[in-house]
Structure formats: structure tokens, C-alpha cells
Amino acid sequence: MSAPQSQIGYSPQIDALRAVAVGGVLFTHFWMPDTQWGHLGVRLFFVLSGYLITAILLSTREAGSGLRQTWKAFYIRRAVRIFPAYYLLLVIGAVLSPEIRAVIPWHALYASNLLFASTDSWGYWPLSHLWSLSVEEQFYLVWPFVVLLVPHRALIPVLVLVIVSAVLFRFSMIDAAEGPAKYVLTPAAFDALGAGGLLAALEQRGQIGTWARRAAIVLAALAMGAIFWMQGPGYSAQTYYLLSDTLLVVPMIAAVIACRMRTESLWGWIFEARPLRALGRISYGIYLFHFPILALIFRAYASLGVPLPQHGPALFLLASSATVAVAAASWFCLERPALRLKSKFGYAGPEHPSAKTRPLADAAR
């Protein structure tokens, strides 16, 4: 069966998918830095953000909520979810590190990606991962206006154009020198964000069912085959840069469809497991704190004069355990209590779907 039309209730397997995404980030940053799992994890987060946020906005639009009320509730609820842990990290970092104090305005304004692009540098590495959070925040500033103001019949074409614009952006950057600007500017994420939004729009129209899941699996296989083909002889690195990220969105969309439909399979059994869902619930904190925690671990071992490998399984176990512990503490002591404020800023009255179900994006990054 398809996900319920216009009803954006909690999907436990979406939490599990977040755990997979953040697990890829930890694997690359803590264990094997030359792998692409971290990049794939961030891209999957973009797909999920596009899907979840668009689903919520479309639900409010269908329910007839006023534009002013929707915008007000959306931005306040996003701030309640994102700001407490984020600004706590920045305050602690500014107290402990002069390097962070020097660039704190950029990060405080969610312009980390603009900082890295303009300086052609990743800056102080414990905060280098904040570029993706800046991309999402910039997306949040614009996306409600697109979803709520574009005529219903034009929304699908607009979403397709958003996806295509990412390819056009990469084409404009194809001859640029290798550096952060090719990857961290918000248009580079439009295909992932737009594809997630497209899925939400199709679901809202009742067009996501068993046939769509099967079609997505076929398209995902073709996309992966094309990516492997482009890595072979006869294809340039420029072609791979231009198309690979967009093609990778296809299997990610297939994964979101499978999770949303909660299929009865080995996949479903794994993604219903409580530990995986619990990690997904705190995935925002895991992503937010993982590099600062790693920096503190390196500093502690250096002060003790104890050697510590820069990467590998031992560091992965140590740093991942510490990160999960800090993220869990942040969730229970800061983030979850803050989320209770959402009840004061509903999109509409008690008849609205968001008042009856736990929204998909409650635990989103």
C-alpha cells in the first residue's frame, strides 16, 4: 500500500534511514577517509529533508491553512528543532577555541558553506561539516514560498526544474578549480532536495504505490549501472562530476519509498529494529557533534602523550561511542524538551493532520 495521502504521520523506517546516513558520515570521517560513504550520507540527508519538509508544507496547504500562519509556524518549529543544539555547540566552541571565535559570525548566520566557498578552504576542520547544515537552512528560507505559492498544477514541473538546475550549476562549475565551491554551494544540492520534494508531491497526489516502488528499484539499478559505467575508460572526471550526484539520488529515492511504505521484508525487519531507529532519532546530534568530539579526543590524547591513530577501527569505535553518548545527552536534556514548544505553534487547529500525528520531520536534521 502507499503512504497515506496528505497524512504525514511518523514513519519509523525513516528514522532508521537517517541512522544509515549518519553512519556513513562517521565511517568516512573516523575510519576510512578515502571512501564516499560520508558524501552519500549527506546527500541522503538532503533527500530526506526535501521529502519531509515538502510533505509537511503540502499537508498544511491541502488543509487550507493560511499562508501567514503556515510560514510563522514553519519557521518557529524549525528553529525550535535546530537552533538549541547548534548554538550551544557554537558557544562552547567559541569559548574553547580562538579559531572558532574568528569565524563565528559565518557559522552563527548559517553561512558556513559561503565561508568555505569564498575562502576556497575548509577552514578550521572541527566545524567543516557545518556546510551541509547551512545548505539546509538556506533551503528552509526559500522552500515554503515555493511549495505554498506555486500553483498546484505547476508544482511538479517546478520541482523537475529545481532538480535540473543542480546539473546546470555543476555544468557552470565544471572547469572551475577543484575546491569546496563546487560542492558546498546550495544549488549543488538542488537535485537531492528537489527530488525529495518531488516524491512528496507525487505521494500527496496518491501516485506512490506498489508500481512506483518497483519502477524506482528498476531506475535505481539503471542509475547505479550508469555511475559504474562512467567510472570506466572513456569517461572523464568532468562527466562524473556533472552527472553522478544526480544519478545517485535515484536509489536514495527508492530507499525512501521503501521505508515510507514499510514493506514486509528483511529490509523492513532491519529498519524496524529499535537500536537503528533510536540512532536515527538522534542523528542530528550525532552529525552536529561528531567532528568537535573527534577534535576533543585528539586534544585529550595529545595532552596525555598517548599516540592515537588518525583513522581506523579503534578510532571509529572510540569516537563513535563518545559521539553517540553526547548526542543522546543532547537529545534527552536539550532537544526533546525544546520540541515540546512545538505544540504552542501549530500550523492550524486540532482538525489539522499535524495536530493528530507525530510529524515526519520531528526528528529531522
Secondary structure, 3 states (H helix, E strand, C coil): CCCCCCCCCCCHHHHHHHHHHHHHHHHHHHHCCCCCHHHHHHHHHHHHHHHHHHHHHHHHHHCCCCHHHHHHHHHHHHHHHHHHHHHHHHHHHHHHCHHHHHHHHHHHCCCHHHHHHHHCCCCCHHHCCHHHHHHHHHHHHHHHHHHHHCCHHHHHHHHHHHHHHHHHHHHHHCCCCCCCHHHHCHHHHHHHHHHHHHHHHHHHCCCCCHHHHHHHHHHHHHHHHHHHHHCCCCCCHHHHHHHHHHHHHHHHHHHHHHHHHCCCCHHHHHHCCHHHHHHHHCHHHHHHHHHHHHHHHHHHHHHHCCCCCCCCHHHHHHHHHHHHHHHHHHHHHHHHHHHHHHHHCCCCCCCCHHHCCCCHHHHCC
